[in-house]
């Protein structure tokens, strides 16, 4: 039984594609299934650094070399607010602001979100205000939010909120 080169070419192209992907992996992590994940999600995630032009070129060439039908799911990596920022926000910022405005922590969080994280949306001809929360932000967005809150507290109450101390461990912030 002879195997012709034309019969194995798609497999070689696919193997080449996989090897290119493995070459440019920045990070591999096991996905932890949660209630929000569908059961059909892959068990492993590859995070590719597409900011490098050579990465984009290698992926494009590898995909172009494939023959046949394939399904490839690409999802943009969204960096989420980490425990350190959450600890700073809930353990320090919300606590201090709640003393100033005489509200509990939950009410303070809602007030700050409404003041700094609301945006108008057009829905069915009406303008509605959508209020985001800390969970909707990436780390840079959270830092900007903290700066805006701190500036408001200083301008309104004359109280300076300290910036997070990067030398503290996450578990010391809470």
C-alpha positions as protocol buffer text, in pm:
chain_id: "A"
residue {
  index: 1
  type: UNK
  ca { x: 0 y: 0 z: 0 }
}
residue {
  index: 2
  type: UNK
  ca { x: 168 y: 317 z: -122 }
}
residue {
  index: 3
  type: UNK
  ca { x: 86 y: 659 z: 20 }
}
residue {
  index: 4
  type: UNK
  ca { x: 103 y: 938 z: -231 }
}
residue {
  index: 5
  type: UNK
  ca { x: 249 y: 1275 z: -140 }
}
residue {
  index: 6
  type: UNK
  ca { x: -73 y: 1449 z: -251 }
}
residue {
  index: 7
  type: UNK
  ca { x: -272 y: 1247 z: 4 }
}
residue {
  index: 8
  type: UNK
  ca { x: -60 y: 1358 z: 299 }
}
residue {
  index: 9
  type: UNK
  ca { x: -7 y: 1721 z: 195 }
}
residue {
  index: 10
  type: UNK
  ca { x: -310 y: 1852 z: 389 }
}
residue {
  index: 11
  type: UNK
  ca { x: -184 y: 1671 z: 700 }
}
residue {
  index: 12
  type: UNK
  ca { x: 163 y: 1819 z: 658 }
}
residue {
  index: 13
  type: UNK
  ca { x: 12 y: 2165 z: 618 }
}
residue {
  index: 14
  type: UNK
  ca { x: -197 y: 2116 z: 932 }
}
residue {
  index: 15
  type: UNK
  ca { x: 103 y: 1989 z: 1130 }
}
residue {
  index: 16
  type: UNK
  ca { x: 303 y: 2288 z: 1006 }
}
residue {
  index: 17
  type: UNK
  ca { x: 21 y: 2517 z: 1122 }
}
residue {
  index: 18
  type: UNK
  ca { x: 18 y: 2356 z: 1466 }
}
residue {
  index: 19
  type: UNK
  ca { x: 396 y: 2385 z: 1495 }
}
residue {
  index: 20
  type: UNK
  ca { x: 384 y: 2753 z: 1402 }
}
residue {
  index: 21
  type: UNK
  ca { x: 118 y: 2812 z: 1667 }
}
residue {
  index: 22
  type: UNK
  ca { x: 324 y: 2624 z: 1925 }
}
residue {
  index: 23
  type: UNK
  ca { x: 631 y: 2830 z: 1828 }
}
residue {
  index: 24
  type: UNK
  ca { x: 453 y: 3157 z: 1901 }
}
residue {
  index: 25
  type: UNK
  ca { x: 273 y: 3063 z: 2219 }
}
residue {
  index: 26
  type: UNK
  ca { x: 313 y: 3327 z: 2483 }
}
residue {
  index: 27
  type: UNK
  ca { x: 114 y: 3144 z: 2745 }
}
residue {
  index: 28
  type: UNK
  ca { x: -71 y: 2814 z: 2779 }
}
residue {
  index: 29
  type: UNK
  ca { x: -322 y: 2769 z: 3051 }
}
residue {
  index: 30
  type: UNK
  ca { x: -585 y: 2514 z: 3135 }
}
residue {
  index: 31
  type: UNK
  ca { x: -934 y: 2651 z: 3106 }
}
residue {
  index: 32
  type: UNK
  ca { x: -1143 y: 2607 z: 3416 }
}
residue {
  index: 33
  type: UNK
  ca { x: -1503 y: 2530 z: 3318 }
}
residue {
  index: 34
  type: UNK
  ca { x: -1755 y: 2758 z: 3485 }
}
residue {
  index: 35
  type: UNK
  ca { x: -2127 y: 2798 z: 3458 }
}
residue {
  index: 36
  type: UNK
  ca { x: -2073 y: 3062 z: 3190 }
}
residue {
  index: 37
  type: UNK
  ca { x: -1868 y: 2835 z: 2964 }
}
residue {
  index: 38
  type: UNK
  ca { x: -2038 y: 2608 z: 2720 }
}
residue {
  index: 39
  type: UNK
  ca { x: -1939 y: 2242 z: 2748 }
}
residue {
  index: 40
  type: UNK
  ca { x: -1794 y: 2252 z: 2397 }
}
residue {
  index: 41
  type: UNK
  ca { x: -1519 y: 2502 z: 2486 }
}
residue {
  index: 42
  type: UNK
  ca { x: -1165 y: 2372 z: 2435 }
}
residue {
  index: 43
  type: UNK
  ca { x: -966 y: 2242 z: 2728 }
}
residue {
  index: 44
  type: UNK
  ca { x: -661 y: 2449 z: 2644 }
}
residue {
  index: 45
  type: UNK
  ca { x: -614 y: 2805 z: 2529 }
}
residue {
  index: 46
  type: UNK
  ca { x: -328 y: 2941 z: 2324 }
}
residue {
  index: 47
  type: UNK
  ca { x: -247 y: 3307 z: 2372 }
}
residue {
  index: 48
  type: UNK
  ca { x: -71 y: 3451 z: 2068 }
}
residue {
  index: 49
  type: UNK
  ca { x: 115 y: 3781 z: 2060 }
}
residue {
  index: 50
  type: UNK
  ca { x: -12 y: 3929 z: 1735 }
}
residue {
  index: 51
  type: UNK
  ca { x: 151 y: 4265 z: 1803 }
}
residue {
  index: 52
  type: UNK
  ca { x: 463 y: 4119 z: 1643 }
}
residue {
  index: 53
  type: UNK
  ca { x: 445 y: 4140 z: 1259 }
}
residue {
  index: 54
  type: UNK
  ca { x: 635 y: 3812 z: 1216 }
}
residue {
  index: 55
  type: UNK
  ca { x: 368 y: 3634 z: 1422 }
}
residue {
  index: 56
  type: UNK
  ca { x: 88 y: 3765 z: 1202 }
}
residue {
  index: 57
  type: UNK
  ca { x: 279 y: 3664 z: 889 }
}
residue {
  index: 58
  type: UNK
  ca { x: 351 y: 3310 z: 1017 }
}
residue {
  index: 59
  type: UNK
  ca { x: -12 y: 3252 z: 1117 }
}
residue {
  index: 60
  type: UNK
  ca { x: -138 y: 3387 z: 783 }
}
residue {
  index: 61
  type: UNK
  ca { x: 101 y: 3169 z: 583 }
}
residue {
  index: 62
  type: UNK
  ca { x: 19 y: 2858 z: 787 }
}
residue {
  index: 63
  type: UNK
  ca { x: -357 y: 2909 z: 744 }
}
residue {
  index: 64
  type: UNK
  ca { x: -319 y: 2982 z: 373 }
}
residue {
  index: 65
  type: UNK
  ca { x: -132 y: 2653 z: 327 }
}
residue {
  index: 66
  type: UNK
  ca { x: -420 y: 2449 z: 471 }
}
residue {
  index: 67
  type: UNK
  ca { x: -646 y: 2261 z: 235 }
}
residue {
  index: 68
  type: UNK
  ca { x: -993 y: 2146 z: 327 }
}
residue {
  index: 69
  type: UNK
  ca { x: -1237 y: 2276 z: 585 }
}
residue {
  index: 70
  type: UNK
  ca { x: -1129 y: 2375 z: 935 }
}
residue {
  index: 71
  type: UNK
  ca { x: -1288 y: 2566 z: 1218 }
}
residue {
  index: 72
  type: UNK
  ca { x: -1063 y: 2800 z: 1409 }
}
residue {
  index: 73
  type: UNK
  ca { x: -1205 y: 3012 z: 1690 }
}
residue {
  index: 74
  type: UNK
  ca { x: -1021 y: 3334 z: 1769 }
}
residue {
  index: 75
  type: UNK
  ca { x: -1116 y: 3540 z: 2071 }
}
residue {
  index: 76
  type: UNK
  ca { x: -944 y: 3861 z: 2174 }
}
residue {
  index: 77
  type: UNK
  ca { x: -780 y: 3826 z: 2514 }
}
residue {
  index: 78
  type: UNK
  ca { x: -938 y: 4065 z: 2761 }
}
residue {
  index: 79
  type: UNK
  ca { x: -730 y: 4136 z: 3067 }
}
residue {
  index: 80
  type: UNK
  ca { x: -950 y: 4166 z: 3370 }
}
residue {
  index: 81
  type: UNK
  ca { x: -914 y: 4363 z: 3689 }
}
residue {
  index: 82
  type: UNK
  ca { x: -703 y: 4157 z: 3928 }
}
residue {
  index: 83
  type: UNK
  ca { x: -734 y: 4086 z: 4297 }
}
residue {
  index: 84
  type: UNK
  ca { x: -485 y: 4361 z: 4384 }
}
residue {
  index: 85
  type: UNK
  ca { x: -697 y: 4629 z: 4218 }
}
residue {
  index: 86
  type: UNK
  ca { x: -1015 y: 4483 z: 4365 }
}
residue {
  index: 87
  type: UNK
  ca { x: -856 y: 4479 z: 4708 }
}
residue {
  index: 88
  type: UNK
  ca { x: -747 y: 4841 z: 4675 }
}
residue {
  index: 89
  type: UNK
  ca { x: -1091 y: 4946 z: 4552 }
}
residue {
  index: 90
  type: UNK
  ca { x: -1306 y: 4759 z: 4806 }
}
residue {
  index: 91
  type: UNK
  ca { x: -1065 y: 4755 z: 5099 }
}
residue {
  index: 92
  type: UNK
  ca { x: -945 y: 5112 z: 5079 }
}
residue {
  index: 93
  type: UNK
  ca { x: -1112 y: 5339 z: 4824 }
}
residue {
  index: 94
  type: UNK
  ca { x: -1476 y: 5242 z: 4881 }
}
residue {
  index: 95
  type: UNK
  ca { x: -1421 y: 5232 z: 5258 }
}
residue {
  index: 96
  type: UNK
  ca { x: -1274 y: 5584 z: 5268 }
}
residue {
  index: 97
  type: UNK
  ca { x: -1533 y: 5734 z: 5032 }
}
residue {
  index: 98
  type: UNK
  ca { x: -1818 y: 5569 z: 5224 }
}
residue {
  index: 99
  type: UNK
  ca { x: -1704 y: 5753 z: 5539 }
}
residue {
  index: 100
  type: UNK
  ca { x: -1708 y: 6082 z: 5350 }
}
residue {
  index: 101
  type: UNK
  ca { x: -2052 y: 6041 z: 5193 }
}
residue {
  index: 102
  type: UNK
  ca { x: -2206 y: 5857 z: 5489 }
}
residue {
  index: 103
  type: UNK
  ca { x: -2322 y: 5552 z: 5291 }
}
residue {
  index: 104
  type: UNK
  ca { x: -2245 y: 5182 z: 5325 }
}
residue {
  index: 105
  type: UNK
  ca { x: -1998 y: 5009 z: 5095 }
}
residue {
  index: 106
  type: UNK
  ca { x: -2258 y: 4880 z: 4846 }
}
residue {
  index: 107
  type: UNK
  ca { x: -2427 y: 5220 z: 4820 }
}
residue {
  index: 108
  type: UNK
  ca { x: -2088 y: 5389 z: 4780 }
}
residue {
  index: 109
  type: UNK
  ca { x: -1992 y: 5149 z: 4502 }
}
residue {
  index: 110
  type: UNK
  ca { x: -2320 y: 5216 z: 4320 }
}
residue {
  index: 111
  type: UNK
  ca { x: -2279 y: 5593 z: 4360 }
}
residue {
  index: 112
  type: UNK
  ca { x: -1920 y: 5590 z: 4230 }
}
residue {
  index: 113
  type: UNK
  ca { x: -2016 y: 5367 z: 3937 }
}
residue {
  index: 114
  type: UNK
  ca { x: -2305 y: 5600 z: 3849 }
}
residue {
  index: 115
  type: UNK
  ca { x: -2083 y: 5907 z: 3871 }
}
residue {
  index: 116
  type: UNK
  ca { x: -1782 y: 5776 z: 3679 }
}
residue {
  index: 117
  type: UNK
  ca { x: -1883 y: 5464 z: 3486 }
}
residue {
  index: 118
  type: UNK
  ca { x: -2215 y: 5561 z: 3328 }
}
residue {
  index: 119
  type: UNK
  ca { x: -2265 y: 5620 z: 2960 }
}
residue {
  index: 120
  type: UNK
  ca { x: -2568 y: 5708 z: 2749 }
}
residue {
  index: 121
  type: UNK
  ca { x: -2699 y: 5453 z: 2499 }
}
residue {
  index: 122
  type: UNK
  ca { x: -2959 y: 5502 z: 2231 }
}
residue {
  index: 123
  type: UNK
  ca { x: -3225 y: 5231 z: 2258 }
}
residue {
  index: 124
  type: UNK
  ca { x: -3542 y: 5239 z: 2046 }
}
residue {
  index: 125
  type: UNK
  ca { x: -3519 y: 5615 z: 2002 }
}
residue {
  index: 126
  type: UNK
  ca { x: -3468 y: 5681 z: 2373 }
}
residue {
  index: 127
  type: UNK
  ca { x: -3151 y: 5766 z: 2556 }
}
residue {
  index: 128
  type: UNK
  ca { x: -3086 y: 5537 z: 2852 }
}
residue {
  index: 129
  type: UNK
  ca { x: -2800 y: 5551 z: 3098 }
}
residue {
  index: 130
  type: UNK
  ca { x: -2600 y: 5231 z: 3132 }
}
residue {
  index: 131
  type: UNK
  ca { x: -2388 y: 5201 z: 3445 }
}
residue {
  index: 132
  type: UNK
  ca { x: -2084 y: 4977 z: 3425 }
}
residue {
  index: 133
  type: UNK
  ca { x: -1894 y: 4834 z: 3721 }
}
residue {
  index: 134
  type: UNK
  ca { x: -1534 y: 4758 z: 3813 }
}
residue {
  index: 135
  type: UNK
  ca { x: -1576 y: 4408 z: 3666 }
}
residue {
  index: 136
  type: UNK
  ca { x: -1638 y: 4560 z: 3321 }
}
residue {
  index: 137
  type: UNK
  ca { x: -1298 y: 4733 z: 3319 }
}
residue {
  index: 138
  type: UNK
  ca { x: -953 y: 4616 z: 3219 }
}
residue {
  index: 139
  type: UNK
  ca { x: -661 y: 4704 z: 3450 }
}
residue {
  index: 140
  type: UNK
  ca { x: -584 y: 5031 z: 3268 }
}
residue {
  index: 141
  type: UNK
  ca { x: -952 y: 5131 z: 3280 }
}
residue {
  index: 142
  type: UNK
  ca { x: -963 y: 5053 z: 3651 }
}
residue {
  index: 143
  type: UNK
  ca { x: -655 y: 5268 z: 3714 }
}
residue {
  index: 144
  type: UNK
  ca { x: -820 y: 5557 z: 3528 }
}
residue {
  index: 145
  type: UNK
  ca { x: -1139 y: 5505 z: 3730 }
}
residue {
  index: 146
  type: UNK
  ca { x: -939 y: 5516 z: 4055 }
}
residue {
  index: 147
  type: UNK
  ca { x: -767 y: 5838 z: 3942 }
}
residue {
  index: 148
  type: UNK
  ca { x: -1101 y: 6000 z: 3859 }
}
residue {
  index: 149
  type: UNK
  ca { x: -1250 y: 5901 z: 4196 }
}
residue {
  index: 150
  type: UNK
  ca { x: -941 y: 6023 z: 4382 }
}
residue {
  index: 151
  type: UNK
  ca { x: -950 y: 6357 z: 4196 }
}
residue {
  index: 152
  type: UNK
  ca { x: -1320 y: 6398 z: 4276 }
}
residue {
  index: 153
  type: UNK
  ca { x: -1263 y: 6318 z: 4645 }
}
residue {
  index: 154
  type: UNK
  ca { x: -977 y: 6568 z: 4664 }
}
residue {
  index: 155
  type: UNK
  ca { x: -1170 y: 6844 z: 4481 }
}
residue {
  index: 156
  type: UNK
  ca { x: -1492 y: 6784 z: 4677 }
}
residue {
  index: 157
  type: UNK
  ca { x: -1366 y: 6698 z: 5027 }
}
residue {
  index: 158
  type: UNK
  ca { x: -1002 y: 6805 z: 5026 }
}
residue {
  index: 159
  type: UNK
  ca { x: -899 y: 6449 z: 5116 }
}
residue {
  index: 160
  type: UNK
  ca { x: -614 y: 6286 z: 4929 }
}
residue {
  index: 161
  type: UNK
  ca { x: -659 y: 5913 z: 4866 }
}
residue {
  index: 162
  type: UNK
  ca { x: -328 y: 5729 z: 4852 }
}
residue {
  index: 163
  type: UNK
  ca { x: -233 y: 5547 z: 4535 }
}
residue {
  index: 164
  type: UNK
  ca { x: -205 y: 5169 z: 4573 }
}
residue {
  index: 165
  type: UNK
  ca { x: 127 y: 5059 z: 4722 }
}
residue {
  index: 166
  type: UNK
  ca { x: 279 y: 4812 z: 4476 }
}
residue {
  index: 167
  type: UNK
  ca { x: 508 y: 4674 z: 4747 }
}
residue {
  index: 168
  type: UNK
  ca { x: 210 y: 4532 z: 4937 }
}
residue {
  index: 169
  type: UNK
  ca { x: 97 y: 4181 z: 4860 }
}
residue {
  index: 170
  type: UNK
  ca { x: -255 y: 4127 z: 4733 }
}
residue {
  index: 171
  type: UNK
  ca { x: -373 y: 3963 z: 5054 }
}
residue {
  index: 172
  type: UNK
  ca { x: -259 y: 4265 z: 5258 }
}
residue {
  index: 173
  type: UNK
  ca { x: -486 y: 4501 z: 5061 }
}
residue {
  index: 174
  type: UNK
  ca { x: -810 y: 4336 z: 5160 }
}
